[in-house]
Amino acid sequence: MDRYEHLRPFAETNAQLNMLDAMNNASTVPEAAEILGISVRNTFQMLKRLKKNAAARGVSPEHDMTHQTAEGFVVKGTSTLYGEEGDVRAQWVKTQQAPAQALTQIREAIVEAMEDYRGVYRPRKAPTSDTSDLLACYVMGDPHIGCYAHAEEAGENFDVKIAREDLLNATSRLVSVAPKTDHALIANLGDFFHADNRGNTTTRGTPVDVDTRWPQVLQAGCMLMVDLITLALTKHPRVSVVNCIGNHDDHTSVMLSAFLAAYFHAEPRVEVLPTTNKFHYLQHGKTLIACTHGDTIKLQSLSEIMASDQPEMWAQSQHRYWYTGHIHHTTRQELRGSVVESFRTLAAKDAWHMNSGYRSGRDMYCIVHDKEFGEVERHRCDIRRARANG
């Protein structure tokens, strides 16, 4: 048997397969590199990556690992019992689901959720605007779509349907009173989804109370955001969308942005900012707006982060604002160079938050910024007004 034949099942590219053929026909790595026509270093790196892939699946003969894991699982750890002469007497292999497999399941769920809506949206005529000097920001703190609460445990009932109605009603009221600005920003400050997987846990594995099944929550959440964007498009010619990564929805926040970008791909009036990291920036004249969930940093460090991340925007702006969520209550502090504000959520408390003593109010804002003067007005809709008739 060829020396490297055990690695062949783990090759993921034609280049790796060609490298294995070359290694089996050569006596040294430099000889194999010459056969392939690539550098010795690249050949070593390719072989190293392939061995690492094989070891993750339980195959590394030089380390007495010869039991391949099942598809979709990787080795978490091994314990080997050796005899007096160094022979393997017994071996225990612990496995766990491969992260890539878990991510694949998430992708499959989002595909399932959006299948009925592929290509439905068509571009529509833009409304007229009164000014290009103003930017209307619709700020959503922690929507927690999918959160389930029972009145006897948490003080009131809450589910996907209620969350949808609350957000639509609040946004509709805010859109109706906002000025007809040329540009609007929908700022989802993170934790848009309450759970991040089929196991109904947050990204880090904390169990949470979830209404209905996870793919249905994804479908409801995605279409809710479509409806919110469509609502903003009735008032504003251009709409930008930010979806911050929260601690509840690390993966699904990224996929929400991917879904929206695909859904509105033929609509030039909609810009979905990529959800690639924790920090988002949008410049409007001399006004700079930044959004982050707020779970991974101290809020007092945000001015330095802004200046470091966006030195040109920092230099060009005079009014700088951070919008954050996570803590579910209002805070506002002025730092050196920027103002940092935390926003409430419209979502109800679940049983854990109720029993832990959380009692913050619930509301949503539209904040209007001028290119020259920064924030010039704001409109508030609290939960009672969102649910009021008329």
C-alpha positions in Angstrom: 0.0 0.0 0.0 1.3 3.5 -0.9 2.6 5.5 2.1 0.0 8.2 1.9 -3.0 6.2 0.6 -4.7 6.5 4.1 -4.9 10.3 3.4 -6.8 10.0 0.2 -10.4 9.8 1.7 -9.7 13.2 3.3 -8.5 15.0 0.2 -10.9 17.9 -0.6 -9.4 19.3 -3.8 -7.8 18.0 -7.0 -4.5 19.7 -5.9 -4.4 17.5 -2.8 -5.1 14.4 -4.8 -2.3 15.3 -7.2 0.0 15.9 -4.3 -0.7 12.5 -2.9 0.0 10.9 -6.3 3.3 12.8 -6.4 4.2 11.9 -2.8 3.6 8.2 -3.5 5.8 8.3 -6.6 8.6 10.3 -5.0 11.0 9.4 -2.1 11.1 12.9 -0.6 8.9 16.0 -0.4 11.3 18.1 -2.6 11.0 15.4 -5.3 7.3 15.5 -5.1 7.4 19.3 -5.3 9.4 19.1 -8.5 6.9 16.6 -10.0 4.1 19.0 -9.1 5.9 22.1 -10.3 5.3 24.0 -7.0 7.5 25.1 -4.1 8.7 22.7 -1.5 7.1 24.9 1.2 3.7 24.7 -0.5 4.0 21.0 -0.8 4.8 20.7 2.9 1.9 23.0 3.9 -0.5 21.0 1.7 0.6 17.7 3.3 0.3 19.2 6.7 -3.3 20.4 6.1 -4.3 17.0 4.8 -2.8 15.2 7.8 -4.6 17.6 10.1 -7.9 16.9 8.3 -7.3 13.1 8.6 -6.3 13.4 12.3 -9.5 15.4 13.0 -11.4 12.4 11.6 -9.5 9.9 13.7 -6.8 8.7 11.3 -3.1 9.4 12.1 -1.2 6.0 12.0 2.0 7.6 13.3 0.1 8.4 16.5 -1.7 5.0 16.6 -5.0 6.6 15.5 -6.6 4.3 13.0 -10.4 4.5 13.7 -12.1 6.9 11.3 -15.1 8.8 12.8 -18.6 8.7 11.3 -19.4 11.3 8.7 -20.1 14.7 10.2 -18.1 14.0 13.4 -14.6 14.8 14.5 -12.3 13.5 17.3 -12.7 15.3 20.6 -10.0 13.3 22.3 -8.4 9.9 22.5 -7.0 7.6 25.3 -4.7 4.8 24.4 -3.6 1.9 26.7 -0.1 0.5 25.7 1.4 -2.8 26.7 4.9 -3.3 28.1 6.4 -3.6 24.7 4.6 -0.5 23.4 1.8 -2.3 21.6 -1.7 -0.9 21.7 -3.9 -2.8 24.0 -7.0 -0.6 23.9 -8.1 2.8 22.7 -11.0 5.0 23.5 -12.0 7.7 21.0 -14.4 10.6 22.0 -16.1 12.3 19.1 -18.3 15.4 18.6 -20.3 16.9 15.8 -18.1 18.7 13.4 -18.6 22.5 13.5 -18.8 22.5 9.7 -21.6 20.0 9.9 -23.5 22.1 12.4 -23.1 25.1 10.1 -24.4 23.0 7.2 -27.5 22.3 9.2 -28.0 26.0 9.8 -27.6 26.7 6.1 -30.1 24.0 5.3 -32.6 25.5 7.7 -32.3 29.0 6.2 -32.7 27.6 2.7 -35.8 25.7 3.9 -37.2 28.9 5.5 -36.7 31.1 2.4 -37.7 28.6 -0.3 -41.3 29.8 -0.8 -40.1 33.4 -1.1 -37.3 33.1 -3.6 -37.5 35.9 -6.3 -40.9 37.2 -5.0 -39.8 40.8 -4.4 -39.8 43.1 -7.5 -38.4 46.7 -7.5 -41.0 49.4 -6.9 -41.2 53.1 -7.7 -39.4 55.2 -5.1 -41.4 57.8 -3.2 -40.3 61.5 -3.4 -38.2 62.8 -0.6 -38.2 66.3 1.0 -34.5 66.4 1.8 -31.1 64.6 1.3 -29.7 66.3 4.4 -31.5 64.1 6.9 -31.1 60.4 7.7 -33.9 58.5 9.5 -32.6 55.7 11.8 -35.1 53.1 12.9 -33.3 51.5 15.9 -34.4 48.0 17.1 -32.9 46.7 20.4 -32.9 42.9 20.7 -36.1 41.8 19.0 -35.6 38.1 20.2 -37.9 36.6 17.5 -38.9 33.1 18.6 -38.9 33.9 22.4 -41.7 32.2 24.2 -43.2 33.4 27.4 -46.2 32.1 29.4 -48.2 34.7 31.4 -48.3 32.7 34.6 -44.5 32.4 34.5 -43.4 35.7 32.9 -46.3 38.1 33.5 -47.6 38.1 29.9 -47.8 35.8 26.9 -45.3 36.3 24.1 -44.6 34.4 20.9 -43.5 34.8 17.3 -46.9 36.2 16.2 -47.0 38.8 19.0 -43.4 39.8 18.4 -44.2 40.3 14.7 -47.3 42.4 15.4 -45.4 44.6 18.0 -42.5 45.3 15.6 -44.7 46.0 12.6 -47.0 48.3 14.6 -44.1 50.2 16.2 -42.2 50.6 13.0 -45.4 51.7 11.1 -46.1 54.4 13.7 -42.5 55.6 13.5 -42.4 55.6 9.7 -45.6 57.7 9.7 -44.1 60.5 11.8 -40.6 60.4 10.4 -39.6 63.1 7.9 -39.5 62.1 4.2 -35.7 61.7 4.2 -33.9 60.5 1.1 -32.1 57.8 3.1 -33.1 55.6 6.0 -31.2 53.1 8.2 -32.8 50.1 9.8 -30.5 49.2 12.7 -31.1 45.7 14.2 -28.8 45.8 17.2 -28.5 42.1 17.6 -30.3 39.1 19.1 -32.9 39.4 16.4 -33.4 35.6 16.8 -33.8 34.2 20.3 -32.1 30.9 19.5 -29.3 29.9 17.1 -30.0 26.3 16.3 -32.5 23.4 16.3 -31.6 22.6 19.9 -33.2 25.9 21.0 -30.0 27.3 22.6 -28.1 30.5 22.1 -24.8 30.3 20.2 -22.9 29.3 23.3 -25.3 26.6 24.2 -27.6 28.3 26.8 -31.1 26.7 26.6 -33.9 29.2 26.0 -37.7 29.0 25.7 -38.6 29.0 22.0 -42.0 29.2 20.3 -42.7 26.7 17.6 -39.9 24.9 15.5 -36.6 26.6 14.6 -37.1 26.6 10.8 -40.5 28.3 11.3 -38.9 30.9 13.5 -36.3 31.6 10.8 -39.0 31.9 8.2 -41.1 34.2 10.4 -38.1 36.4 11.3 -36.8 36.7 7.8 -40.2 37.7 6.4 -40.7 40.1 9.3 -37.5 41.9 8.3 -38.6 41.9 4.7 -41.9 43.6 5.8 -40.0 46.2 7.9 -37.7 47.1 5.0 -40.7 47.2 2.6 -42.5 49.5 5.0 -39.5 51.9 5.1 -39.3 51.8 1.3 -42.8 53.4 1.2 -41.4 56.5 2.9 -37.7 56.7 1.9 -36.1 56.3 -1.6 -33.1 54.5 -0.1 -32.9 52.1 2.8 -29.7 50.6 4.4 -29.9 47.7 6.7 -27.6 46.7 9.5 -27.9 43.3 11.3 -25.6 43.1 14.3 -24.3 39.8 15.6 -25.8 39.1 19.0 -24.8 36.6 21.6 -28.1 34.7 21.0 -27.8 34.5 17.2 -24.1 34.5 16.1 -24.8 32.3 13.0 -28.4 33.3 12.2 -27.6 37.0 12.2 -25.1 36.4 9.4 -27.6 34.4 7.5 -30.4 36.9 8.0 -28.2 39.4 6.1 -27.4 36.9 3.4 -31.1 36.2 3.0 -32.1 39.8 2.8 -29.3 40.6 0.3 -30.6 37.7 -1.9 -34.2 38.7 -1.5 -33.6 42.4 -2.5 -30.8 41.7 -4.9 -32.8 43.3 -7.8 -33.8 46.3 -5.7 -31.1 49.0 -6.0 -32.9 51.1 -3.4 -32.0 48.5 -0.6 -28.4 48.1 0.7 -27.8 45.3 3.2 -24.5 45.8 4.9 -22.5 42.6 5.2 -22.6 41.0 8.7 -19.0 40.0 8.8 -17.9 41.3 12.2 -19.3 42.9 15.4 -19.0 46.5 14.3 -20.9 48.5 11.6 -20.3 52.1 10.4 -22.4 54.5 8.3 -21.3 58.0 7.5 -23.9 60.8 6.8 -22.0 64.0 6.1 -20.3 65.1 9.3 -22.3 62.5 11.2 -20.9 59.0 11.9 -23.2 56.3 13.2 -21.9 52.9 14.5 -23.8 49.9 15.7 -22.7 46.9 17.7 -24.6 44.5 20.0 -22.4 45.3 23.0 -21.8 41.9 24.5 -18.0 41.6 23.7 -16.6 45.0 24.7 -16.8 47.6 27.4 -18.9 50.5 26.2 -16.2 53.0 27.5 -13.8 51.7 24.8 -16.1 52.3 21.8 -14.6 55.8 20.9 -11.1 54.3 20.6 -12.5 51.4 18.5 -14.3 53.8 16.2 -11.2 55.9 15.7 -9.0 52.8 15.1 -11.5 51.1 12.7 -12.4 54.2 10.7 -9.8 56.9 10.9 -10.9 58.6 7.8 -14.6 58.7 8.8 -13.5 59.8 12.3 -11.5 62.7 10.8 -14.4 63.8 8.5 -17.1 63.7 11.2 -18.0 66.0 14.0 -21.0 64.1 15.5 -20.3 60.5 16.3 -22.9 58.0 17.8 -22.8 54.4 19.0 -26.0 52.4 19.1 -25.9 49.2 21.2 -28.3 46.6 22.6 -27.7 43.6 24.8 -28.6 45.0 28.2 -32.3 45.7 27.5 -32.3 49.0 29.2 -31.6 52.6 28.4 -28.1 54.1 29.0 -26.5 57.2 27.4 -23.0 58.4 28.1 -20.7 60.9 26.4 -17.2 59.6 25.8 -14.2 61.5 24.4 -15.3 61.9 20.8 -18.6 60.0 20.7 -21.9 59.4 22.4 -22.8 55.8 23.3 -26.4 54.8 23.8 -28.0 51.5 24.8 -31.6 50.7 23.7 -34.5 48.8 25.1 -36.3 45.9 23.5 -39.9 45.6 22.5 -39.8 41.9 23.4 -41.4 40.6 26.6 -39.4 39.0 29.4 -39.1 35.2 29.4 -39.4 33.2 32.6 -35.7 33.5 33.4 -35.6 37.3 33.0 -38.8 37.7 35.0 -37.4 35.6 37.9 -34.1 37.4 37.7 -35.7 40.7 38.5 -35.5 42.4 35.1 -38.2 45.1 34.8 -37.0 47.6 32.1 -39.4 49.4 29.9 -40.0 48.5 26.2 -39.8 50.8 23.3 -38.4 51.6 19.8 -37.0 54.8 18.3 -36.6 56.7 15.1 -33.7 59.0 15.4 -33.1 61.7 12.7 -29.6 63.0 11.9 -28.6 66.0 9.9 -25.5 65.9 7.7 -24.2 69.1 9.3 -25.7 69.1 12.8 -25.9 65.5 13.9 -29.0 64.3 15.8 -31.9 66.8 15.3 -35.0 64.9 16.4 -36.2 61.6 17.7 -39.5 59.8 17.9 -40.4 57.1 20.4 -43.0 54.3 20.3 -43.4 52.3 23.5 -45.1 48.9 23.7 -48.4 50.3 24.9 -48.6 52.7 22.0 -47.5 50.0 19.5 -50.5 47.9 20.8 -53.0 50.7 20.9 -55.8 51.0 18.4 -55.9 54.0 16.1 
